[in-house]
Amino acid sequence: MSATDGPAFRVISALPGRVRVQLIRHRAESSRHHQERLQVTAERFSSIAGVQESSLQTGARSILVRYDPARQELAAVLTEMTKVLEERLPGSAGPSSSLPVSNHAERWSPQANMRVIHSLPGRLRLHIAALSARSALAAQLDTALKGFRGVQTVEVQQRQGFLIVGYDASTSDAPTILKLVEQLLVQPTTSSPAGEVTHAQSAPPTNTQGLRSLLIPTAAIVLAVTGGWPALVMRGVIIVAALPLARRAVRGASELRLNVDQLDLTALIVLTWRGDYLIVGIMTWLMALGDVIRSKTMARARREVSHLISVAHQQAWIERDGAVVSIPVHLLRPGDTVVVYPGDQIPVDGVITQGDALVDEKMLSGEARPLHKSTGDLVFALTMMVDGQISVQVQHIGKETRAGRIVELIENAPLSDTRIQNYAAKIGDRLVGPIFALALVTYLLGADSLRVAGVLILDFASGIRVSAPTTILSAMTGAAKQGLFIKGGKALETLVKVDAVVFDKTGTLTRGEPVVQAVHALDAEWTADEVLRLTACAEANLKHPAAHAIVKEALTRGLVITPPTQMDYSMGLGVRSIVGEHTLQVGSERYMQHCGIDISHAAILTAENHMSANSLVFIAVGERLVGLLSYTDPRREESAEVIQALLERGVKRIVMLTGDNQRSAHAIARGTGITDVIAEASPEQKAEVIQALRDEGYTVAFVGDGINDAPAFTRANVAISLPQGADVAREVSDVILLDGDLRGLPLALDLSREAMQVLKQNVNIVVWPTALGIAMAVMGRTTPLMSTVISHGTTIVAGLNGLRPLFPKSQPVLPSASPPGDVPSRAGRTTRSM
């Protein structure tokens, strides 16, 4: 593979004395050639000094290398493996280049997707994009680096994607550590170091539990089919299989209410007493299957939230006795002074006592642009330092911070909104009493137990128990095929009733990234492209998002950017740079006034951009204003169409709720057609607004993407997030728009209505044939076998009908609206484009 193709292999797992790697497969490489290359590579690895064994793991298509840690360190082994792969191998397009270590003070490694934020003697801070998405990678880096010579501390801030390494500068250096980290950066792993408990491992093993719950009912069916088993054995197996059902039936009886479980249990007792073990086995298996499907839970949301303010492994730089040392955050006390560097997450709520900084508060407050902070200003935990260096006097830590209070709101959210509603119980319970009464009447009229069993076999519960969760699961799967992740039946049911939608602004109705809107040349000697190029050159070394947008625009236009030879940056105002023979002054209106530069001839453009809520950058060459750039966080192109589509679907209230300023909020609202705008709202106020709408009788869907949106998520009937949002936003949400396109919102309403329509059809499929069968059973016109065929036949038909949402149209469209509460079917839809 060529150097531009990325690393030659990825590390799957790394333990002392052993490392397992997987070769990167070339796009044009066949499976057979890749296997041959694996075999040759494994043989070549065995010749590396210190390697004891190199074996091909055929099933995993990986190579296991065992080495003597007393002779070779892991970094050295990985380096030698890279050198081996630099030679041309069978099936490769060319030599694989190693990952060279260049000047580490300020560099970007495209192969590893890693950026060095800063490097101090004994301390290295990296941003690794893959960390936030790969829980196993965080533990792997921690394990490998702690075993490396000279490394003293390793801190992984997985949510933010940061890795901080403290090392003994006398025994190691930054390039060596960078080399090791680059080699360890991997794709999602299939195994983890011993003792590691990854996020995936800690999640409930739903599939495994489901299989276990079906084992005993399956065994009952097998024993009944094979025959010849003692009655004691058969009844023992059935008792074990029916235990979950019996517990629910007893619980209902203890609460003095009838439910479907009591009817099912009675039927099982009668059939078991009669010795109809096959029918009993089939019934218990179907009920267990329904329970597995319908018991999906959202416990992961709680775990994600609990980790949000965890300080167990976070470190803070603190001033002690004139020196700056690193200590765990939980050891901080109010009054301590912490030092925060560029790229660091601010660990506490406090007041700046020294320095200036640009702080990104988007994830906490909703403010789109980094804010300038200086001495005396408040800063908050979970916000990020974009630029500058500050000392912060600690006021609050942990749960006492503003972020901690947000988490408390989430943890106190009602649990009833986190489980799939039991549709079978909701409908079937109403029929339990009448069926019991009918069975009793049948028995008292002199009918034998066979006729009574026929009545009990033909209950409505089994068909509904299977078809309802099947419909819900199919709808969830079909929605995923169209770019929607709906987490449960409760969300589907509630989406049908939604008549109020509340949007966050930043990152939801807008893209969340600044974009250059226009470049104006204000001097005849300069063209717009020349103005843009000079501005990009002046700001080439800045980390401000606006500077990134300007540089990106210049590169898009094919302009050549030359970094400045001298730069003097005024935090939050602007920059004075020397580029070639020109002295440039680039910044805000206030910066131009500070520099004494006349901008009066740009007054009209300035006013127009203020009306449009655009931000401005002025450019002066020497003491003369030559240009003006405007940039903004643009709204999503589809937002206006989506708002109109929601109104057509019976949504009565659409509100924009944001922490951003009034001018920006109303500018975006005008472009989308939203007239109800609430700006400058704190996370707590957002939750209060949602609750107020619910108190007015609305069923509310909230759409957001940040940590600051989490309290609003918990108060909404349906929480909807975007895939690029914060981890906690995705975890506590009920629906995720996987494509990041707001058009998925009206589509979600349509799919939920269709799912509910299918569910109603399934109820009819089960109820009417079953009712007819019960009538025939009372009259003695059916046998238990016929009753079983009717009962399970309707279950199968309803189950198959429940699979319909699995097969969405090949080209999803947004159908015309139906009146509120109506559920459109596929037949007769009028399609339209958005």
Long-range contacts (C-beta under 8 A, 24 or more apart in sequence): 1-26, 1-92, 1-93, 1-94, 1-96, 2-93, 2-94, 2-97, 3-96, 3-97, 5-93, 5-96, 6-110, 6-111, 7-99, 7-111, 7-112, 7-182, 7-183, 7-185, 8-82, 8-85, 8-96, 9-81, 9-82, 9-85, 10-185, 10-186, 10-187, 11-78, 11-140, 11-183, 11-184, 11-185, 11-186, 12-60, 12-62, 12-186, 12-189, 12-190, 12-191, 13-140, 13-189, 13-191, 13-192, 13-193, 14-74, 14-140, 14-143, 14-144, 14-184, 14-193, 15-143, 15-193, 15-194, 16-69, 16-74, 16-147, 17-66, 17-67, 17-68, 17-69, 18-64, 18-65, 18-66, 18-67, 19-64, 19-65, 19-67, 19-74, 19-77, 19-78, 20-57, 20-60, 20-62, 20-63, 20-64, 20-65, 20-191, 21-62, 21-63, 21-65, 21-81, 22-60, 22-61, 22-62, 22-63, 23-63, 23-85, 26-91, 26-92, 26-93, 28-93, 29-91, 30-91, 33-90, 33-91, 34-61, 34-91, 35-61, 36-90, 36-91, 37-89, 37-90, 37-91, 37-92, 38-62, 38-63, 40-89, 40-90, 41-84, 41-85, 41-89, 44-84, 45-81, 45-84, 48-72, 48-77, 48-80, 48-81, 48-84, 49-80, 50-76, 50-77, 51-77, 60-190, 73-148, 73-149, 74-144, 74-147, 74-148, 74-180, 75-148, 75-176, 75-179, 75-180, 75-183, 78-180, 78-183, 78-184, 79-179, 79-183, 82-183, 99-179, 99-182, 99-183, 101-175, 101-176, 101-178, 101-179, 101-182, 104-174, 104-175, 104-178, 109-178, 109-182, 111-182, 112-181, 112-182, 112-185, 113-185, 114-181, 114-182, 114-185, 116-178, 117-162, 117-342, 117-343, 118-341, 118-342, 118-343, 119-174, 121-169, 122-152, 122-166, 122-167, 122-168, 122-169, 123-164, 123-165, 123-166, 123-167, 124-164, 124-165, 124-167, 124-174, 124-177, 124-178, 125-162, 125-163, 125-164, 125-165, 125-341, 125-343, 125-344, 126-162, 126-163, 126-164, 126-165, 126-178, 126-181, 127-161, 127-162, 127-163, 127-343, 128-161, 128-162, 128-163, 128-181, 128-185, 129-161, 130-161, 130-185, 130-186, 130-187, 131-156, 131-157, 131-158, 131-161, 131-162, 131-163, 132-158, 132-159, 132-160, 132-161, 132-727, 133-188, 134-186, 134-187, 134-188, 134-189, 135-198, 135-199, 135-200, 136-188, 136-189, 136-192, 136-196, 136-198, 136-200, 137-185, 137-186, 137-188, 137-189, 139-192, 139-193, 139-196, 139-198, 140-184, 140-186, 140-189, 140-192, 140-193, 140-196, 141-181, 141-184, 143-193, 143-196, 144-180, 144-184, 145-177, 145-180, 145-181, 148-172, 148-177, 148-180, 151-177, 153-315, 153-326, 155-313, 155-314, 155-315, 156-313, 157-314, 157-345, 159-308, 159-726, 159-727, 160-345, 160-384, 162-343, 162-344, 162-345, 164-315, 166-326, 202-303, 203-300, 204-297, 204-299, 206-296, 209-292, 210-292, 213-244, 213-288, 213-291, 213-292, 214-285, 214-288, 214-289, 214-292, 216-240, 216-241, 216-284, 217-241, 217-281, 217-284, 217-285, 217-287, 217-288, 218-281, 218-285, 220-277, 220-280, 220-281, 220-284, 220-285, 221-278, 221-281, 221-282, 221-285, 223-277, 223-281, 224-277, 224-278, 224-280, 224-281, 225-278, 231-275, 234-277, 235-272, 238-268, 238-272, 238-277, 238-280, 238-281, 238-284, 241-281, 241-284, 241-288, 242-268, 242-284, 244-288, 244-291, 245-284, 245-287, 257-429, 258-429, 258-432, 258-433, 258-436, 259-425, 259-428, 259-429, 259-432, 260-424, 260-425, 260-428, 260-429, 260-432, 260-459, 260-461, 260-465, 262-432, 263-428, 263-432, 263-435, 263-436, 263-456, 263-459, 263-461, 264-459, 264-461, 264-462, 266-436, 266-439, 266-456, 267-453, 267-456, 267-457, 267-459, 270-449, 270-452, 270-453, 270-456, 271-453, 271-456, 271-457, 273-449, 274-449, 274-450, 274-453, 276-453, 276-784, 279-457, 279-784, 279-788, 282-788, 282-792, 283-462, 286-462, 286-465, 286-466, 286-792, 286-795, 287-462, 287-465, 289-466, 290-424, 290-462, 290-465, 290-466, 290-468, 290-469, 291-465, 293-469, 293-470, 293-472, 293-473, 294-420, 294-422, 294-423, 294-424, 294-465, 294-468, 294-469, 294-472, 294-489, 295-419, 295-420, 296-419, 296-420, 296-487, 296-488, 297-418, 297-419, 298-418, 298-419, 298-487, 298-488, 299-418, 300-731, 301-410, 301-418, 301-731, 301-732, 302-411, 304-727, 304-728, 304-731, 304-732, 305-407, 305-410, 305-411, 305-710, 305-728, 305-731, 305-732, 306-407, 306-411, 308-382, 308-403, 308-407, 308-707, 308-728, 309-381, 309-382, 309-398, 309-399, 309-401, 309-403, 309-404, 309-407, 311-347, 311-397, 311-398, 314-347, 316-347, 316-348, 317-341, 319-391, 329-397, 329-398, 330-397, 330-398, 332-394, 332-397, 333-394, 334-394, 334-395, 334-396, 334-397, 335-393, 335-394, 336-393, 336-394, 337-391, 337-392, 337-393, 337-394, 338-391, 338-392, 338-394, 339-389, 339-390, 339-391, 339-392, 340-379, 340-385, 340-389, 340-390, 340-391, 340-392, 341-385, 341-389, 342-385, 342-386, 342-387, 342-388, 342-389, 342-543, 343-384, 343-385, 344-384, 344-385, 345-381, 345-382, 345-383, 345-384, 345-385, 346-379, 346-380, 346-381, 346-382, 346-383, 346-384, 346-385, 346-392, 347-381, 347-397, 348-381, 348-392, 348-394, 348-395, 348-396, 348-397, 348-401, 349-378, 349-379, 349-380, 349-381, 349-394, 349-395, 349-396, 349-397, 349-400, 349-401, 349-402, 350-378, 350-379, 350-392, 350-393, 350-394, 350-395, 350-396, 351-376, 351-377, 351-378, 351-379, 351-392, 351-393, 351-395, 352-376, 352-377, 352-378, 352-379, 352-390, 352-391, 352-392, 352-393, 353-391, 353-392, 353-393, 354-390, 354-391, 355-388, 355-389, 355-390, 355-391, 356-388, 356-390, 356-571, 356-572, 357-385, 357-386, 357-387, 357-388, 357-389, 357-390, 357-571, 358-385, 358-386, 358-387, 358-388, 358-543, 358-544, 358-571, 358-572, 359-383, 359-384, 359-385, 359-386, 360-384, 360-385, 360-386, 362-506, 362-507, 362-512, 362-706, 363-706, 363-707, 363-708, 363-726, 364-402, 364-403, 364-683, 364-706, 364-707, 364-708, 365-659, 365-682, 365-683, 365-708, 366-504, 366-505, 366-506, 366-658, 366-659, 366-660, 366-681, 366-706, 366-708, 366-709, 367-506, 367-659, 367-660, 367-661, 368-505, 368-506, 368-510, 368-512, 368-514, 368-633, 368-660, 368-664, 369-514, 369-545, 369-546, 369-615, 369-633, 370-544, 370-545, 371-572, 372-571, 372-572, 372-573, 374-571, 374-572, 382-707, 386-543, 386-544, 386-545, 387-542, 387-543, 387-544, 387-571, 388-571, 402-683, 403-707, 405-684, 406-683, 406-684, 406-707, 406-708, 406-710, 406-711, 407-710, 409-683, 409-684, 409-687, 409-710, 409-711, 409-714, 410-710, 410-711, 410-713, 410-714, 410-728, 410-732, 413-714, 413-715, 417-490, 417-714, 417-717, 419-488, 419-490, 420-469, 420-472, 420-488, 420-489, 420-490, 421-489, 421-490, 421-493, 423-464, 423-468, 423-469, 423-472, 423-489, 423-759, 424-461, 424-464, 424-465, 424-468, 424-469, 427-460, 427-464, 427-763, 428-459, 428-460, 428-461, 428-464, 428-465, 431-459, 431-460, 435-459, 435-460, 435-774, 438-774, 438-778, 442-777, 442-778, 447-778, 447-780, 450-784, 451-777, 451-778, 451-780, 453-784, 453-787, 454-777, 454-782, 454-783, 454-784, 454-787, 455-774, 455-777, 455-778, 457-777, 457-784, 457-787, 457-788, 457-791, 458-770, 458-773, 458-774, 458-777, 458-787, 458-790, 458-791, 459-770, 459-791, 460-766, 460-767, 460-770, 462-791, 462-792, 462-795, 463-762, 463-765, 463-766, 463-770, 463-791, 463-794, 463-795, 463-798, 464-762, 464-763, 464-766, 464-798, 466-795, 466-798, 466-799, 467-759, 467-762, 467-763, 467-765, 467-766, 467-795, 467-798, 467-799, 467-801, 467-802, 468-759, 468-762, 468-802, 470-798, 470-799, 470-802, 470-803, 471-755, 471-758, 471-759, 471-762, 471-801, 471-802, 471-805, 472-755, 472-759, 474-755, 474-802, 474-803, 474-804, 474-805, 474-806, 475-751, 475-752, 475-754, 475-755, 475-758, 475-805, 477-805, 477-806, 478-751, 478-805, 478-806, 478-807, 478-808, 479-748, 479-751, 479-805, 479-808, 480-738, 481-808, 482-744, 482-747, 482-751, 482-808, 482-812, 483-737, 483-738, 483-739, 483-741, 483-744, 483-747, 484-735, 484-736, 484-737, 484-738, 484-744, 484-747, 484-748, 484-751, 485-735, 485-736, 485-738, 486-734, 486-735, 486-748, 486-751, 486-752, 487-733, 487-734, 487-735, 487-736, 488-734, 490-734, 491-718, 491-734, 491-735, 491-752, 492-751, 492-752, 492-755, 492-756, 493-752, 493-756, 494-699, 494-717, 494-718, 494-734, 495-701, 495-718, 495-735, 495-748, 495-749, 495-752, 495-753, 496-749, 496-752, 496-753, 496-756, 496-821, 496-823, 497-699, 497-717, 497-821, 498-651, 498-699, 498-700, 498-701, 498-717, 498-718, 498-749, 499-650, 499-651, 499-652, 499-653, 499-698, 499-699, 499-820, 500-651, 500-652, 500-653, 500-654, 500-655, 500-693, 500-698, 500-699, 500-700, 500-701, 501-646, 501-651, 501-653, 501-654, 501-655, 501-700, 501-701, 501-702, 501-703, 501-745, 502-654, 502-655, 502-656, 502-657, 502-689, 502-690, 502-693, 502-700, 502-701, 502-702, 502-703, 502-712, 502-716, 503-654, 503-655, 503-656, 503-657, 503-674, 503-702, 503-703, 503-704, 504-656, 504-657, 504-658, 504-686, 504-702, 504-703, 504-704, 504-705, 504-706, 504-709, 504-712, 505-656, 505-657, 505-658, 505-660, 505-664, 505-665, 505-668, 506-633, 506-658, 506-659, 506-660, 506-706, 507-705, 507-706, 507-722, 507-724, 507-725, 508-703, 508-704, 508-705, 508-722, 508-742, 509-635, 509-636, 509-639, 509-656, 509-668, 509-672, 509-742, 510-633, 510-634, 510-635, 510-636, 510-668, 511-633, 511-634, 511-635, 511-636, 512-633, 512-705, 512-724, 513-545, 513-549, 513-633, 514-545, 514-546, 514-548, 514-549, 514-615, 514-631, 514-632, 514-633, 515-549, 515-553, 515-631, 515-632, 515-633, 515-634, 516-549, 516-550, 516-552, 516-553, 516-629, 516-630, 516-631, 517-614, 517-630, 517-631, 517-632, 517-634, 518-629, 518-630, 519-553, 519-627, 519-628, 519-629, 520-602, 520-605, 520-627, 520-628, 520-629, 520-630, 521-626, 521-627, 522-601, 522-602, 522-625, 522-626, 522-627, 522-628, 523-621, 523-624, 523-625, 523-626, 523-627, 525-626, 526-621, 526-626, 526-627, 528-627, 529-557, 529-559, 531-619, 531-626, 531-627, 531-629, 532-557, 532-559, 532-627, 532-629, 533-559, 533-560, 533-561, 534-579, 534-582, 534-584, 534-619, 534-621, 534-626, 534-627, 535-584, 535-586, 535-617, 535-619, 535-627, 535-629, 536-561, 537-561, 537-562, 537-563, 537-564, 537-577, 537-579, 537-584, 538-564, 538-567, 538-575, 538-577, 538-579, 538-584, 538-586, 538-619, 539-575, 539-577, 539-586, 540-564, 541-567, 542-569, 542-575, 546-615, 546-617, 546-631, 549-631, 550-617, 550-629, 550-631, 570-594, 574-618, 582-621, 582-622, 583-621, 583-622, 584-619, 584-620, 584-621, 585-619, 585-620, 586-617, 586-618, 586-619, 586-620, 587-617, 587-618, 588-616, 588-617, 588-618, 589-616, 589-618, 591-618, 592-618, 592-620, 592-625, 595-620, 595-623, 596-623, 597-623, 597-624, 597-625, 598-625, 599-625, 601-625, 602-628, 610-663, 612-667, 613-663, 613-664, 613-666, 613-667, 613-668, 633-664, 635-668, 635-671, 635-672, 636-742, 638-741, 638-742, 638-743, 638-834, 639-671, 639-672, 639-742, 640-671, 640-672, 640-673, 641-743, 641-834, 642-742, 642-743, 642-745, 642-746, 642-834, 643-672, 643-673, 643-674, 644-673, 645-743, 645-745, 645-746, 645-814, 645-817, 645-834, 646-745, 646-746, 646-749, 648-816, 648-817, 649-746, 649-749, 649-750, 649-817, 649-818, 650-817, 650-818, 650-819, 650-820, 650-821, 652-698, 653-693, 653-698, 655-689, 655-693, 657-681, 657-686, 657-689, 657-690, 657-702, 657-712, 659-683, 659-686, 659-708, 683-708, 683-709, 683-710, 683-711, 683-712, 684-711, 686-711, 686-712, 687-711, 687-712, 687-714, 687-715, 690-715, 690-716, 691-715, 701-745, 703-742, 703-745, 704-729, 705-729, 720-745, 720-748, 743-814, 743-834, 746-814, 746-834, 747-812, 747-814, 750-814, 750-815, 750-824, 751-805, 753-818, 753-822, 753-823, 753-824, 754-805, 754-823, 754-824, 754-825, 754-826, 755-805, 756-823, 757-823, 757-824, 757-825, 758-801, 758-802, 758-804, 758-805, 759-802, 760-823, 761-801, 762-798, 762-801, 762-802, 765-794, 765-797, 765-798, 765-801, 766-794, 766-795, 766-798, 769-793, 769-794, 770-794
